[in-house]
Amino acid sequence: MDFQRYLLIAAIAALSLMLLVEWRNFELENSTPLSASATVDTSAQNPAEPAALTSNNEEMPSLQSASAALPDPVMKKASEQLISLSNDVLKLKIDPRGGDIVYSELEKFAAELHSKERFVLLENNGQRSFIAQSGLIGDNATDTAEGRPLFSANSNSKTLEEGSDEVVLDLHYAYSDSISIIKRFTLKRGEYQVRMDYLVNNLSDQPFNATLFTQLRRDNSTDPGASNNGGMFAMHPFLGVAYASNDDLYNKLRFEKMREKPLNQTVNGGWIAMVQHYFLNAWVPQQDSQNQLSTVVTQQSMNIARITQPGFSVAAGSQGGASAILYSGPKDQYRLEEIAPGLDLSVDYGWLWWIAQPIFWLLVKLHGFLGNWGLSIIAVTVLVKALFFQLNAKAFTSMANMRRVQPKLVELRERYANDKQKQSQAMMELYKKEKINPVGGCLPMVVQMPVFISLYWVLMESVELRHSPFMLWIHDLSSMDPYFVLPLIMGTTMFFQQKLNPPPPDPMQAKVMQWMPVIFTFFFLFFPAGLVLYWVVNNSLSILQQYIISKRIEKSGLPTR
């Protein structure tokens, strides 16, 4: 039996199976099917412009049950004039009715490759309803099932000025003749964090008691950041709720699961987010208190992820309030790690995260030096190849020796054609005599499987590689090659690499091996260009190393350890 050839086929089949399983997991387990009953606000005539928010009593929490959905929604007229707030990376629009953020635009990210339009994360229009809400409930509630407060502002637009580090927008609300409330939004330069403060000035003779809630409200529309590039192999990343609990810093909850088992937990600190491909929105409460995390699906099929903070009291004749942070931006894992524990885990590299994280770290360091993500991938490939150089050398030596003794193996098969047991014994004796490891040639592929799968997840999940060009026709390393040049080069290198290996004497094995480059080329047509680039460089280096070893052994005619 040709152990090496069977094991090589098994290794290739295992790699194909692993890739297929990873793809199916990425697509099926993380995707959120659309609800037939999904509804989207359609009050806006122009889909590009955010609509004014309508509210109903299902969406306002109560102190008795922060996750309860109340029946019989009562629609209230919303404001028509939205207020703009922006810094150098984030553009927001806020509805004075309730002070909700109904629009966020990321100035550093294009909506599509080569598009001048910026990526919109929060919006409320005919295409999608996805907003960030906040308010006060409790004894002195401003937000109830009957309505939301109408704030006023001194300006309809606030923009970060040159030389300033932050821009502040104050929304004013007269709770009573003696109690005034400011809802303050603060944006710092270069940040996707929005600090939101409720500032209560209590000039009455009674204490002001309230509880701050923050929530994300989204319909079941598709993820605008998910790429359709790839045909039937197009990726469908996770779309749903993520949160941190006391037991686990990162938990995921798909929208359709929220109906069956809504979240309702009290946690120390914590956060709650709605996650999509490359981007997320997250509410982060005060981390030194116990906060209630909850989810609810309304009768209008709106998905709500909510945080209810502990109540606060402002004594008579004094000032006080509560605050929270909204992050609306890219899944920058290093920045998210600084904001709240576990928030960086929203960059989900799967079960091989312990390999993917070092690969990403290395890519970032190399990119800082090379300035091109494609060159960084090539450099990582070279470093991985150097790491496994000795292992590869032994494997290629084993295969070269197999090629050298191939005539003897053919002779043994012909001599013991009718006695498989003697044939196997004779082959094993030949291997021992020639100091050949029949399974040695499979080791490089087996060892590199985890690296290959990990790089696949890095390319799929890291926003840094979104729309990142390499050179010539490769304008996006995270998407498939538009002209299929790299997959064809990969298939060619795989074909030449096969020619350096000893041909299998068994006709069936030979046919299977001949079709392997074709099969792999087909699969790689739909993989990210960066991943195919890694495989092309890896194959090319393997061919060079294997060719040198084979020629050296053929010239010597002697077995090499």
C-alpha positions as CSV (number, residue, x, y, z in Angstrom):
1,M,0.0,0.0,0.0
2,D,1.3,3.5,-0.9
3,F,0.9,4.9,2.6
4,Q,2.3,8.3,1.6
5,R,-0.1,8.8,-1.3
6,Y,-3.2,7.8,0.6
7,L,-2.3,10.0,3.5
8,L,-1.6,12.9,1.1
9,I,-5.0,12.5,-0.4
10,A,-6.5,12.2,3.1
11,A,-4.7,15.5,4.1
12,I,-6.0,17.3,1.0
13,A,-9.5,16.0,1.6
14,A,-9.3,17.0,5.2
15,L,-8.3,20.6,4.2
16,S,-11.2,20.8,1.8
17,L,-13.6,19.5,4.5
18,M,-12.2,22.0,7.0
19,L,-12.7,24.9,4.6
20,L,-16.2,23.8,3.8
21,V,-17.1,23.4,7.4
22,E,-15.7,26.9,8.3
23,W,-17.6,28.4,5.4
24,R,-20.9,26.7,6.4
25,N,-20.4,27.8,10.0
26,F,-19.7,31.3,8.9
27,E,-22.8,31.3,6.8
28,L,-25.4,29.2,8.6
29,E,-24.6,29.6,12.3
30,N,-23.8,33.3,12.2
31,S,-26.5,34.5,9.7
32,T,-29.8,35.8,10.7
33,P,-32.7,34.9,8.4
34,L,-35.2,37.7,7.6
35,S,-38.5,37.7,9.4
36,A,-41.5,37.7,7.1
37,S,-43.1,40.1,9.5
38,A,-40.2,42.6,9.5
39,T,-41.3,46.2,9.2
40,V,-39.3,49.3,8.3
41,D,-40.2,52.9,8.8
42,T,-41.1,54.4,5.5
43,S,-41.8,58.0,6.4
44,A,-38.8,59.3,4.6
45,Q,-39.2,60.1,0.9
46,N,-35.5,59.9,0.2
47,P,-33.8,56.6,1.5
48,A,-30.5,58.4,1.9
49,E,-32.0,60.8,4.5
50,P,-32.9,59.7,8.0
51,A,-36.5,59.8,8.9
52,A,-38.0,61.2,12.1
53,L,-38.5,58.5,14.7
54,T,-41.9,57.3,15.7
55,S,-42.2,55.8,19.1
56,N,-44.6,53.3,20.7
57,N,-45.2,52.0,24.2
58,E,-43.7,48.6,23.4
59,E,-40.3,50.1,23.0
60,M,-40.1,52.0,26.3
61,P,-38.9,50.0,29.3
62,S,-40.5,49.9,32.7
63,L,-38.9,49.5,36.1
64,Q,-41.0,46.5,36.8
65,S,-39.7,44.6,33.8
66,A,-37.1,46.2,31.7
67,S,-37.5,43.6,29.0
68,A,-41.3,43.6,28.9
69,A,-43.1,44.3,25.6
70,L,-46.3,46.3,26.2
71,P,-49.3,45.7,23.9
72,D,-51.3,48.2,21.8
73,P,-48.6,50.6,20.6
74,V,-49.6,54.3,20.7
75,M,-47.9,56.2,17.8
76,K,-46.7,59.7,18.6
77,K,-45.8,62.4,16.1
78,A,-42.0,62.9,15.9
79,S,-40.0,65.9,15.2
80,E,-39.1,66.8,11.6
81,Q,-35.9,68.7,12.1
82,L,-32.9,66.6,12.9
83,I,-29.7,68.0,14.6
84,S,-26.3,67.2,13.2
85,L,-23.2,66.5,15.3
86,S,-19.8,65.5,13.7
87,N,-16.1,65.2,14.2
88,D,-13.4,64.2,11.7
89,V,-14.5,60.5,11.6
90,L,-18.2,60.3,12.6
91,K,-21.3,62.2,11.4
92,L,-24.4,61.9,13.6
93,K,-28.0,63.1,13.3
94,I,-30.1,63.3,16.4
95,D,-33.9,63.5,16.7
96,P,-34.9,66.2,19.2
97,R,-37.9,64.0,20.0
98,G,-36.3,61.8,22.7
99,G,-32.8,62.8,21.8
100,D,-32.2,59.5,19.9
101,I,-29.3,59.0,17.5
102,V,-31.0,58.1,14.2
103,Y,-28.0,58.3,11.8
104,S,-24.3,57.6,12.0
105,E,-22.0,57.9,9.0
106,L,-18.4,56.7,9.1
107,E,-16.2,59.3,7.2
108,K,-13.2,57.0,6.9
109,F,-15.1,54.1,5.3
110,A,-16.6,53.9,1.8
111,A,-20.0,52.3,1.4
112,E,-18.6,50.2,-1.5
113,L,-15.3,49.8,-3.2
114,H,-14.4,52.9,-5.2
115,S,-17.6,54.6,-4.0
116,K,-17.6,58.3,-2.9
117,E,-20.5,57.6,-0.5
118,R,-19.6,56.9,3.1
119,F,-20.7,53.9,5.0
120,V,-23.8,54.4,7.1
121,L,-24.2,52.4,10.3
122,L,-27.3,53.9,11.9
123,E,-30.2,55.0,9.8
124,N,-34.0,55.3,9.9
125,N,-35.5,55.3,6.4
126,G,-37.2,53.2,3.8
127,Q,-34.3,50.8,3.6
128,R,-33.4,50.2,7.2
129,S,-34.5,51.2,10.7
130,F,-31.5,51.0,13.1
131,I,-31.2,53.7,15.8
132,A,-29.6,54.2,19.3
133,Q,-32.1,55.4,21.9
134,S,-31.8,56.6,25.5
135,G,-34.0,58.1,28.1
136,L,-35.1,58.4,31.8
137,I,-37.7,56.2,33.4
138,G,-38.8,55.9,37.1
139,D,-40.5,58.3,39.5
140,N,-39.5,61.4,37.5
141,A,-39.5,59.7,34.0
142,T,-39.1,61.8,30.9
143,D,-39.7,58.8,28.6
144,T,-42.9,56.9,29.0
145,A,-45.3,54.7,27.0
146,E,-47.3,57.8,26.3
147,G,-44.5,59.9,24.8
148,R,-41.0,61.1,24.6
149,P,-39.6,64.5,25.6
150,L,-39.0,67.2,22.9
151,F,-35.6,68.7,23.4
152,S,-34.4,72.0,22.0
153,A,-30.9,73.1,20.9
154,N,-29.2,76.4,20.3
155,S,-27.9,75.1,16.9
156,N,-29.1,72.6,14.4
157,S,-25.5,71.7,13.5
158,K,-22.3,71.3,15.6
159,T,-19.0,70.3,13.9
160,L,-15.6,69.8,15.4
161,E,-13.5,72.9,14.7
162,E,-9.9,73.1,13.6
163,G,-7.6,73.1,16.6
164,S,-10.3,71.7,18.9
165,D,-10.1,68.3,20.5
166,E,-13.9,67.8,21.1
167,V,-17.3,69.1,20.1
168,V,-20.3,69.2,22.5
169,L,-24.0,69.4,21.7
170,D,-26.5,70.2,24.5
171,L,-30.2,69.4,24.1
172,H,-32.4,71.2,26.6
173,Y,-35.6,70.1,28.2
174,A,-37.8,71.9,30.8
175,Y,-39.1,69.1,33.0
176,S,-40.9,71.6,35.2
177,D,-40.7,75.2,36.2
178,S,-38.0,74.3,38.7
179,I,-36.3,71.3,37.0
180,S,-34.3,71.5,33.8
181,I,-32.5,68.7,32.0
182,I,-29.6,68.8,29.6
183,K,-28.9,65.8,27.4
184,R,-25.3,66.3,26.3
185,F,-23.5,64.5,23.5
186,T,-19.6,64.8,23.4
187,L,-17.5,63.7,20.4
188,K,-13.7,63.7,20.6
189,R,-11.3,64.1,17.6
190,G,-10.6,60.7,15.9
191,E,-13.1,58.8,18.1
192,Y,-16.1,56.7,17.3
193,Q,-17.3,57.0,20.9
194,V,-20.2,59.3,21.8
195,R,-20.4,60.2,25.4
196,M,-24.0,60.8,26.5
197,D,-24.7,62.6,29.8
198,Y,-28.0,63.5,31.4
199,L,-27.5,66.6,33.6
200,V,-30.3,67.4,35.9
201,N,-30.6,70.8,37.6
202,N,-33.1,70.4,40.4
203,L,-34.2,73.7,41.9
204,S,-37.3,72.2,43.4
205,D,-37.9,71.3,47.0
206,Q,-38.2,67.6,46.2
207,P,-35.5,65.0,45.1
208,F,-35.5,64.0,41.4
209,N,-35.4,60.2,41.1
210,A,-34.9,58.5,37.7
211,T,-33.2,55.6,36.0
212,L,-31.2,55.8,32.7
213,F,-31.9,53.3,30.0
214,T,-30.0,52.9,26.7
215,Q,-31.0,50.7,23.9
216,L,-30.4,49.7,20.3
217,R,-33.4,49.3,18.1
218,R,-33.2,47.4,14.7
219,D,-35.4,45.8,12.2
220,N,-34.6,42.5,10.4
221,S,-33.1,44.1,7.2
222,T,-29.9,42.6,5.8
223,D,-26.4,43.6,6.8
224,P,-25.3,46.4,4.5
225,G,-21.6,45.6,5.3
226,A,-21.8,42.0,4.2
227,S,-20.3,41.4,0.7
228,N,-22.2,39.6,-2.0
229,N,-18.9,39.1,-3.8
230,G,-18.4,35.3,-4.1
231,G,-21.6,34.1,-5.7
232,M,-22.9,31.0,-3.9
233,F,-19.9,31.2,-1.6
234,A,-20.6,34.7,-0.5
235,M,-20.0,35.2,3.2
236,H,-22.8,35.9,5.6
237,P,-21.3,37.0,8.9
238,F,-23.0,37.1,12.2
239,L,-25.8,39.7,12.5
240,G,-27.3,40.0,16.0
241,V,-26.8,41.0,19.6
242,A,-23.6,40.5,21.6
243,Y,-23.1,41.2,25.2
244,A,-20.8,40.7,28.2
245,S,-22.0,38.7,31.2
246,N,-20.5,37.9,34.6
247,D,-19.7,34.4,33.3
248,D,-18.5,35.2,29.8
249,L,-17.1,38.4,28.4
250,Y,-18.5,37.7,25.0
251,N,-21.9,36.1,24.2
252,K,-23.9,36.1,20.9
253,L,-27.7,36.0,20.5
254,R,-29.3,35.9,17.1
255,F,-32.4,38.0,16.5
256,E,-34.7,35.0,15.9
257,K,-33.6,33.5,19.2
258,M,-34.6,36.6,21.1
259,R,-38.3,35.7,20.7
260,E,-37.8,32.2,22.1
261,K,-35.5,33.2,25.0
262,P,-35.1,36.9,25.6
263,L,-32.0,38.1,27.6
264,N,-32.6,39.4,31.1
265,Q,-29.5,39.5,33.3
266,T,-27.9,41.7,35.9
267,V,-24.2,42.1,35.4
268,N,-21.3,44.0,36.9
269,G,-20.4,46.7,34.4
270,G,-21.0,44.9,31.1
271,W,-22.1,46.2,27.6
272,I,-24.6,45.3,24.9
273,A,-24.1,45.6,21.1
274,M,-25.6,44.9,17.8
275,V,-22.9,43.3,15.6
276,Q,-22.6,43.1,11.9
277,H,-19.8,42.5,9.4
278,Y,-16.8,44.7,10.2
279,F,-18.9,47.2,12.3
280,L,-20.9,47.4,15.5
281,N,-22.9,49.7,17.7
282,A,-22.5,49.2,21.4
283,W,-23.9,50.8,24.5
284,V,-21.4,50.8,27.4
285,P,-22.8,51.8,30.8
286,Q,-20.9,52.9,33.9
287,Q,-18.6,50.0,34.7
288,D,-18.7,50.5,38.5
289,S,-22.3,49.5,38.9
290,Q,-24.7,46.6,38.4
291,N,-26.6,47.0,35.2
292,Q,-29.5,45.1,33.7
293,L,-29.1,43.7,30.2
294,S,-32.3,42.7,28.3
295,T,-33.7,42.1,24.9
296,V,-37.2,42.3,23.5
297,V,-38.8,41.8,20.1
298,T,-41.8,44.1,19.6
299,Q,-45.1,43.3,17.8
300,Q,-43.7,45.2,14.9
301,S,-40.7,42.8,14.8
302,M,-38.3,45.4,16.0
303,N,-35.3,43.9,17.8
304,I,-34.3,45.8,21.0
305,A,-31.1,45.3,23.0
306,R,-31.2,47.4,26.2
307,I,-29.2,48.3,29.3
308,T,-31.0,49.7,32.4
309,Q,-28.6,51.3,34.9
310,P,-29.2,51.7,38.6
311,G,-31.4,54.6,39.6
312,F,-30.0,57.9,40.6
313,S,-31.3,60.7,42.8
314,V,-30.6,64.4,42.6
315,A,-31.4,66.1,45.9
316,A,-33.4,69.3,46.1
317,G,-31.5,72.3,45.2
318,S,-28.6,70.4,43.6
319,Q,-27.3,69.0,40.3
320,G,-26.6,65.4,39.2
321,G,-27.3,62.8,36.6
322,A,-26.1,59.7,34.8
323,S,-24.1,58.9,31.7
324,A,-23.2,56.1,29.2
325,I,-21.1,55.7,26.1
326,L,-22.2,54.7,22.6
327,Y,-19.7,53.2,20.2
328,S,-20.7,53.4,16.6
329,G,-17.9,52.4,14.3
330,P,-15.5,49.8,13.0
331,K,-14.5,46.6,14.9
332,D,-11.1,47.9,15.8
333,Q,-10.1,45.3,18.3
334,Y,-7.3,47.2,19.9
335,R,-9.5,50.3,20.5
336,L,-12.5,48.2,21.6
337,E,-10.3,46.5,24.2
338,E,-9.7,49.9,25.8
339,I,-13.4,50.8,26.0
340,A,-14.8,47.7,27.8
341,P,-13.6,44.2,28.8
342,G,-14.6,41.7,26.1
343,L,-15.8,44.3,23.5
344,D,-12.8,43.4,21.4
345,L,-14.0,39.8,21.1
346,S,-16.7,41.0,18.7
347,V,-13.8,40.5,16.2
348,D,-14.6,36.7,16.2
349,Y,-11.8,34.5,14.8
350,G,-13.6,31.3,15.6
351,W,-12.1,28.3,17.5
352,L,-8.6,29.0,16.1
353,W,-8.4,32.5,17.6
354,W,-5.2,31.5,19.5
355,I,-3.5,31.2,16.1
356,A,-5.4,34.0,14.3
357,Q,-4.6,36.7,17.0
358,P,-0.8,36.3,16.6
359,I,-1.2,36.3,12.8
360,F,-3.2,39.5,12.9
361,W,-0.7,41.1,15.3
362,L,2.1,40.2,12.9
363,L,0.2,41.5,9.9
364,V,-0.4,44.8,11.7
365,K,3.3,45.1,12.6
366,L,4.4,44.3,9.1
367,H,1.9,46.7,7.6
368,G,3.3,49.5,9.8
369,F,6.7,48.8,8.1
370,L,5.6,47.9,4.5
371,G,2.5,50.0,4.2
372,N,0.7,47.4,2.1
373,W,-1.5,44.6,3.3
374,G,-0.7,42.4,0.3
375,L,3.1,42.7,1.0
376,S,2.3,42.0,4.7
377,I,0.6,38.8,3.7
378,I,3.6,37.8,1.6
379,A,5.9,38.6,4.5
380,V,3.8,36.5,6.9
381,T,3.9,33.6,4.4
382,V,7.7,33.8,4.2
383,L,8.0,33.9,8.0
384,V,5.6,30.9,8.4
385,K,7.7,29.1,5.8
386,A,10.9,29.9,7.7
387,L,9.3,28.7,10.9
388,F,8.5,25.3,9.4
389,F,11.6,25.2,7.2
390,Q,13.2,22.1,8.9
391,L,9.9,20.2,8.9
392,N,9.4,21.0,5.3
393,A,12.9,20.0,4.4
394,K,12.5,16.6,6.1
395,A,9.1,16.2,4.3
396,F,10.5,17.1,0.9
397,T,13.6,14.9,1.5
398,S,11.3,12.0,2.2
399,M,9.3,12.7,-1.0
400,A,12.5,13.1,-3.0
401,N,13.7,9.7,-1.7
402,M,10.3,8.2,-2.6
403,R,10.8,9.5,-6.1
404,R,14.3,8.0,-6.3
405,V,13.1,4.5,-5.2
406,Q,9.9,4.6,-7.3
407,P,11.2,2.1,-9.8
408,K,11.9,-0.4,-7.0
409,L,8.4,0.1,-5.6
410,V,6.9,-0.6,-9.0
411,E,9.0,-3.7,-9.2
412,L,7.7,-4.9,-5.8
413,R,4.1,-4.3,-6.8
414,E,4.6,-6.3,-9.9
415,R,6.4,-9.1,-8.1
416,Y,3.8,-9.5,-5.4
417,A,0.8,-8.4,-7.4
418,N,-1.3,-11.4,-6.1
419,D,-0.1,-11.2,-2.5
420,K,-0.9,-7.9,-0.8
421,Q,0.5,-8.9,2.5
422,K,4.0,-9.8,1.1
423,Q,3.8,-6.6,-1.0
424,S,3.3,-4.4,2.0
425,Q,6.1,-6.2,4.0
426,A,8.5,-5.8,1.1
427,M,7.7,-2.1,0.7
428,M,8.1,-1.5,4.5
429,E,11.5,-3.2,4.4
430,L,12.5,-1.0,1.4
431,Y,11.4,2.1,3.3
432,K,13.5,1.0,6.3
433,K,16.5,0.2,4.2
434,E,16.4,3.5,2.3
435,K,15.6,5.4,5.5
436,I,12.4,6.8,4.1
437,N,9.4,8.0,6.1
438,P,6.3,7.1,3.9
439,V,4.1,9.6,5.8
440,G,6.7,12.4,5.9
441,G,5.4,14.2,2.8
442,C,2.0,14.8,4.4
443,L,3.3,16.8,7.4
444,P,3.7,20.2,5.7
445,M,0.1,20.3,4.6
446,V,-1.3,19.0,7.9
447,V,0.8,21.5,9.9
448,Q,-0.3,24.4,7.8
449,M,-4.0,23.7,7.9
450,P,-4.6,25.6,11.1
451,V,-2.5,28.6,9.8
452,F,-4.5,28.6,6.6
453,I,-7.9,28.5,8.3
454,S,-6.7,31.2,10.8
455,L,-5.7,33.5,8.0
456,Y,-9.0,32.9,6.4
457,W,-10.8,34.2,9.5
458,V,-8.4,37.1,9.9
459,L,-9.2,38.2,6.3
460,M,-12.9,37.8,6.9
461,E,-13.2,39.5,10.2
462,S,-10.5,42.3,10.3
463,V,-11.9,45.6,9.2
464,E,-8.4,46.8,8.5
465,L,-8.3,44.6,5.4
466,R,-11.7,45.8,4.1
467,H,-11.2,47.4,0.7
468,S,-7.4,47.1,1.1
469,P,-5.6,47.1,-2.3
470,F,-2.6,45.1,-3.2
471,M,-1.4,46.0,-6.7
472,L,-2.5,46.0,-10.3
473,W,-6.0,44.5,-10.5
474,I,-6.3,43.5,-6.9
475,H,-8.2,46.4,-5.3
476,D,-9.7,44.5,-2.3
477,L,-7.8,41.7,-0.5
478,S,-10.9,40.7,1.5
479,S,-12.9,39.9,-1.7
480,M,-12.4,37.4,-4.4
481,D,-10.1,38.1,-7.4
482,P,-12.4,39.8,-10.0
483,Y,-10.5,38.2,-12.9
484,F,-9.6,34.9,-11.2
485,V,-5.9,35.4,-12.0
486,L,-4.6,34.4,-8.6
487,P,-6.6,31.2,-8.3
488,L,-5.4,30.2,-11.8
489,I,-1.8,30.9,-10.7
490,M,-2.4,28.9,-7.5
491,G,-3.7,25.9,-9.6
492,T,-0.7,26.1,-11.8
493,T,1.8,26.1,-8.9
494,M,-0.1,23.2,-7.4
495,F,0.2,21.3,-10.7
496,F,4.0,21.9,-10.9
497,Q,4.4,21.0,-7.3
498,Q,2.7,17.7,-8.0
499,K,5.2,17.0,-10.8
500,L,8.0,17.1,-8.3
501,N,6.4,14.3,-6.3
502,P,6.6,10.6,-7.1
503,P,3.7,9.6,-9.4
504,P,1.3,7.1,-7.7
505,P,1.5,3.7,-9.4
506,D,-2.2,3.0,-8.7
507,P,-4.3,4.4,-11.7
508,M,-7.1,5.5,-9.4
509,Q,-4.8,7.4,-7.2
510,A,-3.1,9.0,-10.2
511,K,-6.4,10.2,-11.5
512,V,-7.4,11.7,-8.2
513,M,-4.1,13.5,-7.9
514,Q,-4.4,14.9,-11.4
515,W,-7.8,16.4,-10.6
516,M,-6.6,18.0,-7.3
517,P,-5.3,21.2,-8.8
518,V,-8.5,21.6,-10.8
519,I,-10.7,21.1,-7.7
520,F,-8.6,23.4,-5.6
521,T,-8.6,26.1,-8.3
522,F,-12.4,25.9,-8.4
523,F,-12.7,26.4,-4.6
524,F,-10.2,29.2,-4.6
525,L,-12.1,31.1,-7.2
526,F,-14.4,32.3,-4.5
527,F,-11.9,32.8,-1.6
528,P,-10.6,36.3,-0.6
529,A,-7.7,37.4,-2.8
530,G,-5.5,37.8,0.2
531,L,-5.9,34.1,1.1
532,V,-5.2,33.0,-2.4
533,L,-2.1,35.2,-2.4
534,Y,-0.9,33.4,0.7
535,W,-1.3,30.0,-1.0
536,V,0.4,31.1,-4.2
537,V,3.5,32.4,-2.3
538,N,3.5,29.3,-0.1
539,N,3.3,27.0,-3.1
540,S,6.0,28.9,-4.9
541,L,8.4,28.7,-2.0
542,S,7.6,25.0,-1.6
543,I,8.4,24.3,-5.2
544,L,11.7,26.1,-4.9
545,Q,12.7,24.2,-1.8
546,Q,11.4,20.8,-3.1
547,Y,13.2,21.3,-6.4
548,I,16.6,22.0,-4.8
549,I,16.3,19.0,-2.4
550,S,15.1,16.7,-5.2
551,K,18.0,17.6,-7.5
552,R,20.5,17.2,-4.7
553,I,19.3,13.7,-3.9
554,E,19.0,12.6,-7.5
555,K,22.6,13.7,-8.1
556,S,23.9,11.9,-5.1
557,G,21.8,8.8,-5.6
558,L,22.0,8.2,-1.8
559,P,19.3,8.3,0.8
560,T,19.2,11.5,2.8
561,R,18.0,11.8,6.3
